């Protein structure tokens, strides 16, 4: 397999995996992001290489297809962000409802006397 073909294939696989991996699993998501970064680095290194017009066009089309996976990954990230914010708001309301906001924070020192 040619280096360009291998790099494109690796990027396609990594982007598909990124779109499917649950972002709550930081270890797995990190591994997928690392694989994606390596594939992008290899593609960037190959970008300056002289290629036939047909090969360049095929690579461009495949990169456009990968863009669909990027959009899915962004949507997953936005969904996770919304869920985390909603959970934070809920816990903040519970904290305030229990009256904990009126108590002094034991981790802070009152220097006012």
Helices and strands as residue ranges (DSSP letters): H 3-20, H 26-46, H 53-97, G 100-102
